[in-house]
Each structure stands twice: as structure tokens, then as C-alpha cells.
Amino acid sequence: MDVFASLFMFWLVNIAHSLTGCALQSCSDLHSNPLGGNTAAYLLLIKYRRRYRSCLAVDEMGETSSVENEFDDWFIESLKIYNNIHEYQLEHPTRVIEWTSEKTICVAGYSSDKNEILELLLPLKLFSDDNQGLCAERDFKVVHGGFSVGSIHCLKHIPGTRCVVTNDGFNSNLQVWDVGGDDCDVIKRTGVLQLKSASSDKGVKIAPGLTGGPCVLHGSQISDIQLTELTSGKPLYSLGKDIPDLLSSLQFVSGSVFLACACNGDLYVGDTRKPSALQNNPAGGREGVHWCMGVKTDLFSSDPSSCSVARLSSACQVVVSDLRDLRAPLCQAQLHVQRKTTSDDFMKVTWAPALDNCLAVSGFDGMVQIYDTASWRPELMEFQPLFIHQGHMMSDDQFDTSSAVVTTHVWHPSRPRTVLSAAVDGSVHVWDWVDKATASC
């Protein structure tokens, strides 16, 4: 970079600092405008800040590299496909994002060392749809925090409480945490449930109870699924069947009916009121060595059969069915995904709670893909995504499409197109995407 370019970059950075009143170090608000109206100008400052740090990655011929060109293409395209995008950088990456309220989430690290467990308030500007320019809160904020001596691979919030339950992924014990309130900003561990499991070295899956007192459904394989009361540690339900299939996903679909997905793709329907009642629905030899599931329930229906189930395989296939006939798919698709990791640890499929027929998939690479299942058919065919979030591959410090992997994602419970995602570099994004078909109408 020549002297003139360096001085120009220095001037731009200082202008940004004086206009925003804060350094652009964290870059927590990537596409919201602190300059009061000219979003493109603010994005230009961010772009040149990035180039200032990387010194205009050029090749020996003095031409801008293909990496930089790819970033430029994404940068321009992102102006049209996001309403908002904000970033938070964690000390250690997380594989859990759990809602504790409409505007707060709980995250925790999964490294082998001491890990933070945090409750974060989302940028309030995200919720100021009509008067974004008047909202000064553009950053994530830590509202409660604590530490875990081990990793956290699974974390679930207990509805109606300030309690979360975690598991480290290496044994069957459950840790119970008080997230804190207005009078305390510390997240404290309040208890440990010592549980037995036939495959305790694999960790356990957790599903919070939806009715009654605080309780959790948990297990590492189908045979040891159990419902436990949190206050006393008393077992309220156990399956009592010898089925050694490893468990990949677990979720209640009503106050007593639950779905369990085995790693081999088999689905089990159980009822905590009837320990002997368990319906097995084999995957039927479908391709893929590992499966997980996402469930969408109808909040306005008490009938569990109204829920939709999406099973995602390590072969990048999705099979959609419902409880009326889990053996026959309603539709299915081969996803347009190029795997960048051999691990199945981060595979995830989720339904949009406030949109019809939309689901999101992640865990194969550095992207979150959103699909519209309305056009899917019973026959297996390849379909293109409706939207792709590539932001985790466009970090401040590097541009790397090969090593970036999304660890988890969640939809906002009521904002139709707001999604949160995290990646192996410790980045957490909240983004509000634009449906091009709707926007063009």
C-alpha cells in the first residue's frame, strides 16, 4: 500500500471514529447505520477498514486477489439481502444458542478449558423497525455471566423459569444453572443431577418439559430416555425398553408426547403417561450414516399429529413427514451443499416458527441455508436454497471458505426472518434476511 493510500485509510478510520463515537474494532453492527441514514457510506468505511487491516491483499502483478474480489461481490450483494446483521465475538466458540426471552439468548463455550456461560441481550436496534435511526443500542450486551469448569455441548432453558440445564457431552450428568435476575448479574450452578447411562461417554440430549413443574427429558440412547424432576432429581418416567440406538435429537411435541430421533434415522414416538407405549418408525435404509431432526409444532393446536418433522442426514438429504404417518415422507430433497467438514457434530435442521414451509440447515460448512419446502416433492430431487447466510466466512480477520464451519443456528420465536448463528471462530451473528420474491412484489 502506498503512502497516499495509507493516509487515506487513516483518514477514513478517524472519520468513522468521530462520527460513531466509538472504535470500529468490534464491528458488532455490520449493516445497520450509525451515520444516521447513509447505510452505504457506513458499509464503505467498514470495507476500507478491512482493506486497511489486510493491506489490500494483492498478488505479484499488483492486482486485487480473487479472495478480495469474492469478498467485494458478497459485500455488494449483502446490501440487498439483509435488513440487519450484527456480530458478537466470544472468547471461545459456542455450539449452543438458547432463547431465554424474546430479546435475550444464552450461549456457552465448548472448549476443554474453563468456559464462559453468558446471557446476551440482542442489539435493541434490531427491534426498532420503524425508528432505527433513533435507537442508539447497536451492540450485543452481556446481562448475566458465569463460568463452567468444563465444556457445554447441550443447553436448554426451562420455560417459565430463570433456569438452564446443561451437559458437557462426555458423561450423563446434568448441570442446573440459575441465570440470575435484576438483583444479580452472575450465572451460578445450583445443582448437579448424577444420572446413569449405558453410553455416558457420548453425553446426553435434553428436552425441557412443557407443562407442570420444572423437569427435563434426557437420554444418550433410546433405552435410557427418562423424565426427571429438577428440584428433587426424582425420575418421573423411564422408557423401560432395551433399544441401544444412539440418540441424536429429542423434543416434546405436546405436554406428554415426545419425538426421539436415533442417529441411524429411526424415529420414535413416546408418551410420558404410558411408559410401555413407544412407536418405532424405521428410516427405511435411507442414505447417510448420521441423522438429526427438527420439529415444528402448531402452537394453536393441541393435536400432536399436526406437527411437521424434518430429518437431516449426513448425506445432505432432508426428509419431511408428520406424525400421522412417519414412514411415508410428505416430501424430501437433496440439498445443494458442498461439505467442508467430515464431522457430524454440528449438523442441525430447524423449522421457522413464524414462516410457513421454511427450514434452515447448517453444520456442513460456513453457511446457513434456508429452504422453502412448498415446492418439494415425495420423490428425491435436488433443490436450491431460498437464502444463504455466508457472513461467518467474511470475518474481520480473515476470509476463509475452507475452515469456516457453522456450529449452530436458531430462529427468533416470533420475528419471521430473524436468525442467530455461531461458528468455530467464536463469532455469533444475528441477521434479518430479505425474501427477494416478496421484496420484488
DRENBADO-536160 format. One record per residue (C-alpha): residue number from 0; x, y, z. Coordinates in Angstrom, 3 decimals, decimal comma. Layout:
BEGIN
NUM;X;Y;Z .
...
REM end
This chain:
BEGIN
0;0,000;0,000;0,000 .
1;1,484;3,400;-0,987 .
2;1,775;6,414;1,321 .
3;-1,255;8,166;-0,145 .
4;-3,454;5,085;0,273 .
5;-2,266;4,649;3,855 .
6;-3,096;8,254;4,689 .
7;-6,485;7,876;3,029 .
8;-7,256;4,788;5,084 .
9;-6,139;6,547;8,246 .
10;-8,427;9,474;7,429 .
11;-11,411;7,198;6,796 .
12;-10,921;5,333;10,066 .
13;-10,672;8,582;12,014 .
14;-13,777;9,953;10,307 .
15;-15,625;6,767;11,290 .
16;-14,437;7,099;14,889 .
17;-15,543;10,727;15,145 .
18;-18,944;10,074;13,572 .
19;-19,828;6,956;15,547 .
20;-18,263;7,998;18,840 .
21;-16,668;4,572;19,184 .
22;-13,979;2,471;17,577 .
23;-14,926;0,080;14,836 .
24;-12,864;-2,652;16,493 .
25;-15,789;-4,888;17,405 .
26;-17,780;-4,207;14,225 .
27;-20,816;-5,563;16,061 .
28;-23,268;-3,770;13,766 .
29;-22,265;-4,775;10,258 .
30;-25,173;-3,456;8,248 .
31;-27,026;-1,038;10,500 .
32;-26,163;2,587;10,003 .
33;-24,683;4,688;12,827 .
34;-24,179;7,624;10,456 .
35;-27,896;8,358;10,559 .
36;-29,096;7,481;7,065 .
37;-26,347;6,696;4,583 .
38;-26,000;2,959;5,090 .
39;-23,854;2,537;2,009 .
40;-21,350;5,112;3,327 .
41;-21,025;3,292;6,628 .
42;-20,540;-0,031;4,874 .
43;-17,860;1,589;2,719 .
44;-15,990;2,615;5,878 .
45;-16,165;-0,940;7,182 .
46;-14,963;-2,253;3,857 .
47;-11,988;0,091;3,735 .
48;-11,204;-0,679;7,352 .
49;-10,992;-4,319;6,368 .
50;-8,739;-3,456;3,430 .
51;-6,638;-1,235;5,685 .
52;-6,015;-4,170;8,006 .
53;-5,231;-6,619;5,197 .
54;-3,243;-4,043;3,165 .
55;-5,212;-4,715;0,006 .
56;-4,297;-8,389;-0,464 .
57;-2,640;-8,229;-3,898 .
58;-0,724;-10,670;-5,983 .
59;2,713;-10,182;-7,535 .
60;1,204;-8,418;-10,543 .
61;-0,349;-5,772;-8,280 .
62;-3,904;-6,924;-8,983 .
63;-6,534;-7,436;-6,311 .
64;-6,677;-11,119;-5,305 .
65;-9,612;-13,404;-6,113 .
66;-10,270;-13,644;-2,372 .
67;-10,714;-9,892;-2,147 .
68;-12,894;-9,901;-5,258 .
69;-15,084;-12,593;-3,744 .
70;-15,447;-10,525;-0,595 .
71;-16,368;-7,481;-2,706 .
72;-19,075;-9,451;-4,517 .
73;-20,575;-10,657;-1,250 .
74;-20,314;-7,170;0,215 .
75;-22,332;-5,555;-2,570 .
76;-24,875;-8,379;-2,616 .
77;-25,334;-8,156;1,164 .
78;-26,648;-4,609;0,826 .
79;-29,702;-6,071;-0,882 .
80;-30,295;-9,286;1,064 .
81;-30,135;-8,165;4,717 .
82;-32,293;-5,744;6,651 .
83;-29,902;-6,040;9,597 .
84;-26,841;-8,038;10,564 .
85;-24,966;-7,750;13,879 .
86;-21,956;-9,628;15,242 .
87;-20,613;-10,571;18,667 .
88;-17,227;-12,193;19,257 .
89;-16,949;-14,824;22,009 .
90;-13,727;-15,791;23,764 .
91;-14,441;-19,445;22,921 .
92;-16,782;-20,718;20,205 .
93;-20,243;-21,960;21,151 .
94;-22,392;-24,756;19,812 .
95;-25,470;-23,696;21,819 .
96;-27,768;-20,698;21,370 .
97;-30,871;-20,840;23,557 .
98;-33,610;-18,255;23,925 .
99;-34,265;-17,089;27,487 .
100;-36,703;-14,339;26,410 .
101;-37,790;-12,525;23,245 .
102;-34,616;-10,405;23,329 .
103;-32,054;-12,499;25,244 .
104;-30,100;-15,662;24,485 .
105;-27,815;-17,948;26,472 .
106;-24,518;-19,136;24,961 .
107;-21,632;-21,185;26,370 .
108;-18,241;-22,406;25,173 .
109;-17,343;-25,996;24,354 .
110;-13,540;-25,884;24,698 .
111;-11,831;-28,302;27,084 .
112;-10,783;-25,454;29,389 .
113;-12,815;-23,111;31,544 .
114;-15,720;-21,706;29,523 .
115;-17,946;-18,680;29,794 .
116;-21,693;-19,112;30,061 .
117;-23,406;-15,842;29,127 .
118;-26,836;-14,362;28,761 .
119;-26,700;-11,786;25,959 .
120;-29,169;-9,023;25,176 .
121;-29,589;-8,684;21,422 .
122;-28,958;-5,247;19,855 .
123;-32,096;-3,248;20,594 .
124;-31,802;-1,585;17,215 .
125;-32,852;-4,921;15,756 .
126;-36,288;-4,429;17,287 .
127;-36,644;-0,745;16,310 .
128;-38,159;-1,421;12,918 .
129;-39,785;1,975;12,455 .
130;-37,199;4,269;14,056 .
131;-33,836;2,554;13,679 .
132;-32,011;5,841;13,273 .
133;-33,211;6,961;16,720 .
134;-32,030;3,813;18,512 .
135;-28,517;4,101;19,949 .
136;-28,227;0,477;21,134 .
137;-26,428;-1,295;18,294 .
138;-24,378;-3,889;20,189 .
139;-24,906;-7,170;21,966 .
140;-24,735;-6,699;25,744 .
141;-23,769;-9,191;28,437 .
142;-26,541;-9,048;31,052 .
143;-25,575;-12,122;33,091 .
144;-22,445;-14,268;33,068 .
145;-20,596;-17,085;34,769 .
146;-18,068;-19,856;34,186 .
147;-18,202;-23,588;33,629 .
148;-15,165;-25,701;34,504 .
149;-15,922;-27,985;31,567 .
150;-17,316;-27,800;28,062 .
151;-21,015;-27,317;27,348 .
152;-22,357;-29,314;24,420 .
153;-26,060;-29,105;25,208 .
154;-28,005;-26,280;26,905 .
155;-31,750;-25,919;27,353 .
156;-33,816;-23,221;29,036 .
157;-36,669;-24,346;31,279 .
158;-39,795;-22,394;30,217 .
159;-41,223;-20,060;32,842 .
160;-38,041;-20,039;34,923 .
161;-34,597;-18,415;35,065 .
162;-33,015;-21,852;34,913 .
163;-30,977;-23,631;32,231 .
164;-29,779;-27,237;32,166 .
165;-26,516;-28,284;30,503 .
166;-24,457;-31,350;29,651 .
167;-20,752;-31,498;28,770 .
168;-21,036;-34,110;26,019 .
169;-18,814;-36,645;27,800 .
170;-20,997;-38,049;30,615 .
171;-24,641;-38,350;31,637 .
172;-24,627;-35,737;34,408 .
173;-26,853;-32,682;34,083 .
174;-25,797;-29,300;35,473 .
175;-28,538;-26,945;36,666 .
176;-27,867;-23,184;36,490 .
177;-29,606;-20,073;37,798 .
178;-29,277;-17,460;35,052 .
179;-29,764;-14,596;37,521 .
180;-32,228;-11,746;37,796 .
181;-32,407;-7,989;38,241 .
182;-30,589;-8,154;41,579 .
183;-27,722;-10,392;40,435 .
184;-25,685;-10,454;37,231 .
185;-23,941;-13,796;37,935 .
186;-24,955;-17,135;36,412 .
187;-24,497;-19,734;39,150 .
188;-24,552;-23,513;39,076 .
189;-27,161;-24,592;41,614 .
190;-27,015;-28,364;41,321 .
191;-25,884;-31,490;39,510 .
192;-28,083;-34,454;38,648 .
193;-25,998;-37,632;38,777 .
194;-27,575;-39,901;36,184 .
195;-26,701;-43,328;34,862 .
196;-26,480;-44,044;31,175 .
197;-25,397;-47,069;29,144 .
198;-23,306;-44,831;26,881 .
199;-22,420;-41,964;29,213 .
200;-19,232;-41,087;27,310 .
201;-21,416;-39,779;24,461 .
202;-23,197;-37,165;26,551 .
203;-26,971;-36,766;26,630 .
204;-29,660;-34,922;24,707 .
205;-32,081;-32,719;26,657 .
206;-35,674;-31,611;26,070 .
207;-37,345;-29,288;28,608 .
208;-40,787;-30,220;29,866 .
209;-43,607;-28,027;28,550 .
210;-46,127;-28,423;31,372 .
211;-46,135;-28,948;35,125 .
212;-43,141;-28,320;37,382 .
213;-39,560;-27,858;36,099 .
214;-38,410;-31,124;34,535 .
215;-36,305;-32,395;31,642 .
216;-36,461;-35,360;29,308 .
217;-32,970;-36,704;28,634 .
218;-31,003;-39,670;27,333 .
219;-27,966;-40,788;25,387 .
220;-29,639;-43,723;23,678 .
221;-33,265;-44,707;23,163 .
222;-33,312;-47,215;26,028 .
223;-32,321;-44,730;28,748 .
224;-34,726;-41,879;27,898 .
225;-36,007;-40,560;31,208 .
226;-38,059;-37,629;32,539 .
227;-36,521;-36,134;35,697 .
228;-37,854;-33,536;38,108 .
229;-35,242;-30,822;38,569 .
230;-35,983;-29,791;42,139 .
231;-35,764;-33,299;43,620 .
232;-33,919;-35,315;40,966 .
233;-36,809;-37,797;41,086 .
234;-37,453;-39,820;37,911 .
235;-41,000;-39,241;36,669 .
236;-40,828;-41,505;33,627 .
237;-38,471;-44,060;32,100 .
238;-38,832;-45,919;28,841 .
239;-38,001;-49,387;30,084 .
240;-37,143;-50,829;26,669 .
241;-33,793;-52,250;25,569 .
242;-33,101;-50,227;22,417 .
243;-29,373;-49,383;22,208 .
244;-29,656;-46,936;19,275 .
245;-27,768;-43,719;19,995 .
246;-29,931;-40,612;20,351 .
247;-29,342;-37,561;18,146 .
248;-32,424;-35,392;18,837 .
249;-35,158;-35,221;21,469 .
250;-38,188;-32,915;21,656 .
251;-41,647;-32,697;23,180 .
252;-44,488;-32,108;20,713 .
253;-47,119;-31,719;23,452 .
254;-47,271;-31,818;27,232 .
255;-46,670;-35,578;27,282 .
256;-45,884;-36,778;23,737 .
257;-42,266;-36,621;22,582 .
258;-40,241;-37,469;19,498 .
259;-36,806;-39,090;19,596 .
260;-34,541;-39,387;16,562 .
261;-31,811;-42,024;16,588 .
262;-28,506;-41,425;14,860 .
263;-29,473;-44,088;12,290 .
264;-32,538;-42,051;11,295 .
265;-35,230;-44,073;13,078 .
266;-37,972;-42,025;14,712 .
267;-39,630;-42,991;17,995 .
268;-42,862;-41,551;19,380 .
269;-43,313;-41,841;23,140 .
270;-45,787;-40,692;25,787 .
271;-44,671;-39,952;29,346 .
272;-48,128;-41,027;30,591 .
273;-47,661;-44,512;29,101 .
274;-44,173;-45,964;29,722 .
275;-44,863;-49,038;27,588 .
276;-46,155;-47,069;24,600 .
277;-43,392;-46,495;22,061 .
278;-43,894;-46,325;18,328 .
279;-40,884;-47,126;16,153 .
280;-40,635;-45,712;12,645 .
281;-37,515;-47,009;10,844 .
282;-35,696;-44,773;8,418 .
283;-36,027;-47,470;5,766 .
284;-32,399;-47,746;4,665 .
285;-32,081;-44,123;3,655 .
286;-28,667;-42,837;2,706 .
287;-26,494;-41,281;5,413 .
288;-24,661;-42,622;8,420 .
289;-25,910;-39,902;10,790 .
290;-29,290;-38,246;11,147 .
291;-30,820;-35,485;13,268 .
292;-34,265;-33,892;13,314 .
293;-36,126;-30,608;13,660 .
294;-39,756;-30,409;14,747 .
295;-42,329;-27,693;14,084 .
296;-45,369;-27,735;16,340 .
297;-48,620;-25,870;15,806 .
298;-48,942;-23,515;18,771 .
299;-52,693;-23,170;18,130 .
300;-53,421;-26,907;18,058 .
301;-53,463;-29,396;20,917 .
302;-53,174;-32,287;18,468 .
303;-49,554;-33,561;18,285 .
304;-50,192;-35,085;14,842 .
305;-50,299;-31,583;13,368 .
306;-46,536;-31,150;13,801 .
307;-44,024;-31,451;10,959 .
308;-40,770;-33,396;11,301 .
309;-37,680;-32,800;9,172 .
310;-34,863;-35,331;9,294 .
311;-31,424;-34,237;8,060 .
312;-28,783;-36,772;7,040 .
313;-25,014;-36,534;6,774 .
314;-25,533;-37,165;3,045 .
315;-27,222;-33,731;2,891 .
316;-30,736;-35,072;2,435 .
317;-33,875;-33,822;4,201 .
318;-36,985;-35,950;4,664 .
319;-40,192;-34,215;5,801 .
320;-43,056;-36,119;7,420 .
321;-45,726;-35,737;10,092 .
322;-46,964;-37,843;12,998 .
323;-49,910;-39,238;11,060 .
324;-47,546;-41,417;9,012 .
325;-43,849;-41,083;9,796 .
326;-42,944;-43,953;7,478 .
327;-44,054;-42,160;4,301 .
328;-42,393;-38,816;3,551 .
329;-44,550;-35,867;2,627 .
330;-41,606;-34,549;0,627 .
331;-37,843;-34,782;0,506 .
332;-34,856;-33,064;-1,044 .
333;-31,205;-33,436;-1,851 .
334;-29,676;-30,203;-0,603 .
335;-27,315;-28,050;-2,638 .
336;-24,477;-28,330;-0,118 .
337;-20,754;-28,950;-0,510 .
338;-19,434;-30,423;2,731 .
339;-16,304;-28,755;4,154 .
340;-16,080;-30,942;7,284 .
341;-16,185;-34,688;7,903 .
342;-17,668;-34,224;11,377 .
343;-21,379;-34,650;12,019 .
344;-21,237;-32,886;15,398 .
345;-22,706;-29,583;14,195 .
346;-25,457;-30,837;11,851 .
347;-28,719;-29,028;12,516 .
348;-32,108;-28,556;10,861 .
349;-34,770;-26,192;12,236 .
350;-38,197;-25,005;11,159 .
351;-39,045;-21,306;11,038 .
352;-41,665;-20,853;13,791 .
353;-43,254;-17,778;12,181 .
354;-42,995;-18,709;8,469 .
355;-44,773;-21,425;6,525 .
356;-42,722;-24,204;4,901 .
357;-39,296;-22,675;5,671 .
358;-36,458;-24,576;7,292 .
359;-32,779;-23,833;7,881 .
360;-29,811;-26,189;7,633 .
361;-26,242;-25,776;8,901 .
362;-23,217;-27,701;10,126 .
363;-21,696;-28,770;6,807 .
364;-19,686;-25,626;6,030 .
365;-19,534;-21,928;6,895 .
366;-23,058;-21,176;5,695 .
367;-26,642;-21,335;6,927 .
368;-29,013;-22,301;4,122 .
369;-32,744;-21,609;4,145 .
370;-35,118;-23,693;2,016 .
371;-38,770;-23,358;1,060 .
372;-40,272;-26,852;1,247 .
373;-43,522;-25,829;-0,501 .
374;-42,108;-26,898;-3,874 .
375;-40,570;-30,160;-2,644 .
376;-41,969;-33,464;-3,856 .
377;-42,255;-37,017;-2,482 .
378;-39,538;-38,067;-4,953 .
379;-35,953;-37,213;-4,050 .
380;-34,728;-34,258;-6,095 .
381;-32,112;-31,545;-5,660 .
382;-33,365;-28,091;-4,724 .
383;-31,674;-24,709;-4,462 .
384;-31,820;-22,712;-1,231 .
385;-34,086;-19,718;-0,852 .
386;-31,372;-17,810;1,046 .
387;-27,741;-18,369;2,102 .
388;-26,017;-16,642;5,007 .
389;-22,273;-16,510;4,275 .
390;-21,309;-13,955;6,908 .
391;-19,222;-16,353;9,005 .
392;-16,822;-16,758;6,082 .
393;-16,378;-12,991;5,849 .
394;-14,882;-12,293;9,268 .
395;-12,843;-9,182;10,040 .
396;-9,568;-11,040;10,407 .
397;-9,716;-13,467;7,542 .
398;-11,664;-14,689;4,553 .
399;-11,679;-18,469;4,663 .
400;-14,269;-20,623;2,932 .
401;-12,472;-23,896;3,729 .
402;-12,154;-23,840;7,534 .
403;-15,268;-21,836;8,495 .
404;-17,985;-24,103;9,919 .
405;-21,268;-23,020;11,468 .
406;-21,746;-24,726;14,845 .
407;-25,421;-23,920;15,433 .
408;-28,320;-21,664;14,476 .
409;-31,763;-20,747;15,844 .
410;-34,763;-18,837;14,551 .
411;-36,269;-15,986;16,516 .
412;-39,514;-17,281;18,076 .
413;-41,706;-14,510;16,629 .
414;-39,729;-12,408;14,095 .
415;-40,270;-14,292;10,813 .
416;-36,874;-13,810;9,134 .
417;-34,549;-13,211;12,078 .
418;-31,940;-15,926;12,659 .
419;-28,961;-16,310;15,002 .
420;-25,926;-18,395;14,111 .
421;-22,479;-19,193;15,525 .
422;-19,245;-20,549;14,048 .
423;-15,998;-22,216;15,076 .
424;-14,170;-18,861;15,128 .
425;-16,289;-17,688;18,084 .
426;-18,475;-15,354;16,034 .
427;-22,184;-15,005;16,797 .
428;-24,395;-13,336;14,192 .
429;-27,989;-12,165;14,323 .
430;-29,352;-11,413;10,892 .
431;-32,659;-10,407;9,370 .
432;-32,794;-11,672;5,812 .
433;-34,788;-10,423;2,848 .
434;-37,016;-12,679;0,797 .
435;-36,244;-11,498;-2,726 .
436;-39,543;-12,809;-4,083 .
437;-41,517;-10,797;-1,541 .
438;-39,280;-7,736;-1,819 .
439;-39,752;-7,548;-5,590 .
440;-43,536;-7,545;-5,340 .
REM end
